[in-house]
Amino acid sequence: MCFLILLIIDSLSKSLSYLYSTKEYSKEYNIDYGANINKFLSEKSEIEFTNYIEQFFVGLLEGDGTISVDYISNLSKRVRIVIALKNLEDNRFMLDLIVKYIGGRVAIERSNRYVTWYATNKTDLAKVFAILARYPLLSTRKQCQLEFAINFINSNKDISKEEFCSLRDNKYKNQEAMLEFNNKNFGLPSYFPAWFSGFVESEGHFKLVKSANNTIKSSQFIIGQNYEKHLLKAILTYFNCEDRKINYILNKEGVTYYKIHLGGENIRSLLASQFNSYPLLGDKNTKYIQWVNKH
């Protein structure tokens, strides 16, 4: 075991110790979460852990990230990749892991309410683009953002601000066709398990349903996304729940938001197996533990 991995394990243990030092965890689902993350780290080589962080990062980016291009001058455009989260200890620790293994920098912003990860310089952007080549984005919206950014990095074309704004406003012009294709042809990539855990950090919710006397009737795992119905179908396929319904609503802008509600003994067991093998690393780790313990 290399010294670096031991340092990571020690740091993660300290970060998570407050979560499980005074709690008893469900033996039925083998959820001793802090110990499980330590076990996960101790069983992985540095390369294996780096691969996991990269795949997890892609899922996190899909939900809470943005790939944008800012106009500076005719020949100068600034590409930024950003992930913004609530400023909580677990989220800071998770983004620090991303800085360590992927690059970028972290800043505390908006009156200390958010912790934000940035990749803006050429070195960090090159690392992220290489990761996204190995583990492609699965949402059409982020794919459109990435294509727009790479086109400007690879182009030396002199364009006006008006031309740039026109191109930027039309970067999603192919999204509808992409969505239609994915709804018919999408298949689970090999990195989907780690991607899913990263995506849950962004978009997953653990809900307890209470009765009139405030007792807990049931628990639900809820996850959703604008536009990307194929991602919800992929999650149902991954958990062998293709018969479950995908709900949707239209927001004020007319955007379709798809979501699924999964509950029951089998789902809790499947999630326990998932997060034991592909652990959550941020605040959703805490939310998941609370959800399990209160049921």
C-alpha positions as CSV (number, residue, x, y, z in Angstrom):
1,M,0.0,0.0,0.0
2,C,1.6,3.2,-1.1
3,F,2.0,6.1,1.3
4,L,-0.2,8.4,-0.7
5,I,-3.2,6.0,-0.5
6,L,-2.7,5.7,3.3
7,L,-2.8,9.5,3.6
8,I,-6.0,9.6,1.6
9,I,-7.6,7.0,3.8
10,D,-6.6,8.9,7.0
11,S,-7.9,12.2,5.6
12,L,-11.2,10.6,4.5
13,S,-11.6,8.9,7.9
14,K,-11.3,12.2,9.7
15,S,-13.7,13.9,7.3
16,L,-16.3,11.2,7.8
17,S,-15.7,10.3,11.5
18,Y,-18.5,12.6,12.8
19,L,-21.0,10.8,10.6
20,Y,-20.7,7.4,12.1
21,S,-18.9,7.7,15.5
22,T,-22.2,7.8,17.4
23,K,-24.5,5.8,15.1
24,E,-25.4,2.2,14.6
25,Y,-25.8,1.2,11.0
26,S,-28.1,-1.3,9.4
27,K,-26.6,-4.8,9.5
28,E,-29.2,-6.0,7.1
29,Y,-27.7,-3.9,4.3
30,N,-24.1,-3.9,5.6
31,I,-24.0,-0.1,5.8
32,D,-21.1,1.0,7.9
33,Y,-20.4,3.8,5.4
34,G,-17.2,5.3,6.7
35,A,-15.6,1.9,7.1
36,N,-16.8,0.9,3.7
37,I,-15.2,3.9,2.0
38,N,-11.9,3.1,3.8
39,K,-12.2,-0.5,2.6
40,F,-12.9,0.8,-0.9
41,L,-9.8,2.9,-0.9
42,S,-7.6,0.3,0.7
43,E,-8.5,-2.2,-1.9
44,K,-7.7,0.1,-4.8
45,S,-4.4,1.0,-6.4
46,E,-3.8,4.6,-7.1
47,I,-4.6,4.0,-10.7
48,E,-7.8,2.3,-9.9
49,F,-8.9,5.0,-7.5
50,T,-8.0,7.7,-10.1
51,N,-10.1,5.9,-12.7
52,Y,-13.0,5.8,-10.2
53,I,-12.7,9.5,-9.4
54,E,-12.6,10.3,-13.1
55,Q,-15.8,8.3,-13.9
56,F,-17.5,9.7,-10.8
57,F,-16.5,13.2,-11.9
58,V,-18.2,12.8,-15.2
59,G,-21.5,11.9,-13.5
60,L,-21.2,14.9,-11.1
61,L,-20.4,17.2,-14.0
62,E,-23.6,16.0,-15.9
63,G,-25.8,17.3,-13.0
64,D,-24.1,20.2,-11.3
65,G,-21.6,21.3,-13.9
66,T,-21.5,23.7,-16.8
67,I,-19.1,24.0,-19.7
68,S,-19.1,27.5,-21.0
69,V,-17.3,29.8,-23.4
70,D,-16.9,33.6,-22.7
71,Y,-16.1,36.1,-25.4
72,I,-13.0,38.2,-24.6
73,S,-12.0,39.6,-28.0
74,N,-12.1,38.7,-31.7
75,L,-9.4,36.1,-31.3
76,S,-9.7,35.3,-27.6
77,K,-12.4,33.1,-26.0
78,R,-12.3,31.8,-22.4
79,V,-13.5,28.2,-21.8
80,R,-14.6,27.4,-18.3
81,I,-15.7,24.1,-16.7
82,V,-17.5,24.7,-13.4
83,I,-19.2,22.6,-10.7
84,A,-21.0,24.5,-8.0
85,L,-22.3,22.9,-4.8
86,K,-23.6,23.9,-1.5
87,N,-20.7,24.9,0.8
88,L,-20.8,21.8,3.1
89,E,-17.8,20.0,4.6
90,D,-18.5,16.8,2.6
91,N,-18.8,18.7,-0.7
92,R,-15.5,20.6,0.0
93,F,-13.8,17.3,0.7
94,M,-15.2,15.7,-2.5
95,L,-14.1,18.7,-4.7
96,D,-10.6,18.6,-3.0
97,L,-10.3,15.0,-4.1
98,I,-11.2,16.1,-7.7
99,V,-8.5,18.8,-7.5
100,K,-6.0,16.2,-6.3
101,Y,-6.7,13.6,-9.0
102,I,-8.0,15.7,-11.9
103,G,-6.9,19.3,-11.4
104,G,-8.6,22.6,-11.3
105,R,-9.1,24.8,-8.3
106,V,-11.8,25.3,-5.6
107,A,-13.3,28.6,-4.4
108,I,-15.8,29.5,-1.7
109,E,-18.3,32.0,-3.2
110,R,-21.6,33.8,-3.0
111,S,-21.4,34.8,0.7
112,N,-19.9,31.5,1.6
113,R,-23.0,29.6,0.5
114,Y,-21.3,27.7,-2.4
115,V,-18.1,25.8,-3.0
116,T,-17.2,25.9,-6.7
117,W,-14.7,23.9,-8.7
118,Y,-13.1,25.5,-11.7
119,A,-11.0,24.3,-14.7
120,T,-10.0,27.3,-16.7
121,N,-6.3,27.1,-17.6
122,K,-5.0,25.1,-20.6
123,T,-3.5,22.3,-18.5
124,D,-6.6,21.7,-16.4
125,L,-8.9,21.9,-19.5
126,A,-6.7,19.4,-21.4
127,K,-6.9,17.0,-18.5
128,V,-10.7,17.2,-18.3
129,F,-11.1,16.9,-22.1
130,A,-8.9,13.8,-22.0
131,I,-11.2,12.3,-19.3
132,L,-14.3,13.1,-21.3
133,A,-12.7,11.4,-24.3
134,R,-12.2,8.2,-22.2
135,Y,-15.6,8.5,-20.4
136,P,-17.9,10.4,-22.7
137,L,-20.7,12.6,-21.4
138,L,-24.1,10.9,-21.4
139,S,-26.4,13.9,-21.4
140,T,-27.1,15.7,-24.7
141,R,-27.0,19.1,-23.1
142,K,-23.5,18.6,-21.8
143,Q,-22.4,17.1,-25.1
144,C,-23.6,20.2,-26.9
145,Q,-21.7,22.4,-24.4
146,L,-18.6,20.4,-24.8
147,E,-18.7,20.4,-28.6
148,F,-19.2,24.2,-28.6
149,A,-16.2,24.7,-26.3
150,I,-13.9,22.4,-28.2
151,N,-14.8,24.1,-31.5
152,F,-13.5,27.4,-30.1
153,I,-10.4,25.9,-28.6
154,N,-9.5,24.4,-32.0
155,S,-10.4,27.4,-34.1
156,N,-8.4,30.5,-34.8
157,K,-11.2,32.2,-36.7
158,D,-11.6,35.9,-36.1
159,I,-15.3,36.5,-35.3
160,S,-17.2,39.4,-33.9
161,K,-19.1,39.3,-30.6
162,E,-22.4,39.3,-32.5
163,E,-21.3,36.2,-34.5
164,F,-20.1,34.5,-31.3
165,C,-23.4,35.2,-29.5
166,S,-25.4,33.8,-32.4
167,L,-23.3,30.6,-32.4
168,R,-23.6,30.3,-28.7
169,D,-27.4,30.8,-28.8
170,N,-27.6,28.0,-31.3
171,K,-25.3,25.4,-29.6
172,Y,-28.3,23.2,-28.7
173,K,-29.7,23.2,-32.2
174,N,-29.0,19.4,-32.6
175,Q,-30.2,18.4,-29.2
176,E,-33.7,17.4,-30.1
177,A,-32.3,14.9,-32.7
178,M,-29.7,13.7,-30.3
179,L,-32.4,13.0,-27.7
180,E,-34.6,11.2,-30.2
181,F,-31.6,9.0,-31.1
182,N,-30.7,8.2,-27.5
183,N,-34.3,7.3,-26.6
184,K,-34.1,4.5,-29.2
185,N,-30.5,3.5,-29.1
186,F,-28.9,4.3,-25.7
187,G,-26.9,1.5,-24.1
188,L,-25.1,1.4,-20.7
189,P,-21.4,2.2,-21.0
190,S,-18.9,0.2,-18.9
191,Y,-18.3,3.2,-16.6
192,F,-22.0,3.7,-15.8
193,P,-21.8,2.4,-12.2
194,A,-19.3,5.0,-11.1
195,W,-21.0,7.6,-13.3
196,F,-24.3,6.9,-11.6
197,S,-22.9,7.5,-8.1
198,G,-21.5,10.9,-9.3
199,F,-24.8,11.7,-10.9
200,V,-26.6,10.9,-7.6
201,E,-24.4,13.4,-5.9
202,S,-25.9,16.0,-8.2
203,E,-29.5,14.9,-8.8
204,G,-30.4,12.2,-6.3
205,H,-32.8,12.7,-3.4
206,F,-33.6,10.3,-0.5
207,K,-37.1,11.0,0.7
208,L,-39.0,9.6,3.7
209,V,-42.8,9.5,3.4
210,K,-44.5,10.2,6.7
211,S,-48.1,9.5,7.9
212,A,-50.4,11.9,9.6
213,N,-49.0,11.1,13.1
214,N,-45.4,11.7,11.8
215,T,-44.4,8.1,11.6
216,I,-42.4,6.9,8.6
217,K,-44.5,4.9,6.1
218,S,-42.0,4.4,3.4
219,S,-38.8,5.6,1.8
220,Q,-38.2,6.7,-1.8
221,F,-35.1,7.3,-3.9
222,I,-35.9,10.1,-6.4
223,I,-33.8,11.2,-9.3
224,G,-34.5,13.3,-12.4
225,Q,-33.2,15.5,-15.2
226,N,-34.4,18.0,-17.7
227,Y,-34.8,16.7,-21.3
228,E,-32.8,13.5,-20.8
229,K,-35.3,10.7,-20.6
230,H,-32.8,8.2,-21.8
231,L,-30.8,8.7,-18.6
232,L,-33.8,7.8,-16.5
233,K,-34.4,4.8,-18.7
234,A,-30.8,3.8,-18.3
235,I,-31.0,3.9,-14.5
236,L,-34.1,1.7,-14.5
237,T,-32.3,-0.7,-16.8
238,Y,-29.3,-0.7,-14.5
239,F,-31.5,-1.7,-11.5
240,N,-33.6,-4.1,-13.5
241,C,-36.7,-1.9,-12.9
242,E,-37.7,-1.3,-16.5
243,D,-41.4,-1.7,-15.5
244,R,-41.3,1.4,-13.3
245,K,-42.9,4.6,-14.5
246,I,-41.0,7.6,-15.6
247,N,-42.9,10.7,-14.6
248,Y,-42.6,14.2,-16.2
249,I,-43.7,17.7,-15.7
250,L,-43.3,20.9,-17.8
251,N,-41.8,23.9,-16.0
252,K,-42.7,27.5,-16.7
253,E,-40.2,27.7,-19.6
254,G,-41.8,24.6,-21.2
255,V,-38.9,22.3,-20.5
256,T,-39.7,18.7,-19.8
257,Y,-38.4,17.4,-16.4
258,Y,-38.3,13.7,-16.1
259,K,-38.0,11.9,-12.8
260,I,-38.4,8.4,-11.3
261,H,-39.5,7.4,-7.8
262,L,-38.1,4.1,-6.5
263,G,-39.0,2.5,-3.2
264,G,-39.3,-0.7,-1.4
265,E,-37.1,-3.3,0.2
266,N,-35.5,-4.4,-3.1
267,I,-34.5,-0.8,-4.0
268,R,-32.9,-0.2,-0.6
269,S,-30.9,-3.4,-1.0
270,L,-29.8,-2.5,-4.6
271,L,-28.8,1.0,-3.5
272,A,-26.8,-0.4,-0.6
273,S,-25.0,-2.7,-2.9
274,Q,-24.4,0.1,-5.4
275,F,-22.9,2.6,-2.8
276,N,-20.9,-0.1,-1.1
277,S,-19.1,-0.8,-4.4
278,Y,-19.2,2.7,-5.8
279,P,-19.4,5.1,-2.8
280,L,-20.8,8.5,-2.7
281,L,-18.2,11.1,-1.7
282,G,-20.0,14.3,-0.9
283,D,-23.0,15.5,1.0
284,K,-25.3,12.9,-0.5
285,N,-23.3,10.4,1.5
286,T,-24.7,12.0,4.6
287,K,-28.2,12.2,3.2
288,Y,-28.1,8.6,2.3
289,I,-27.0,7.4,5.7
290,Q,-29.7,9.5,7.4
291,W,-32.3,8.1,5.0
292,V,-31.3,4.5,5.7
293,N,-31.1,5.0,9.5
294,K,-34.5,6.7,9.8
295,H,-36.4,4.1,7.8
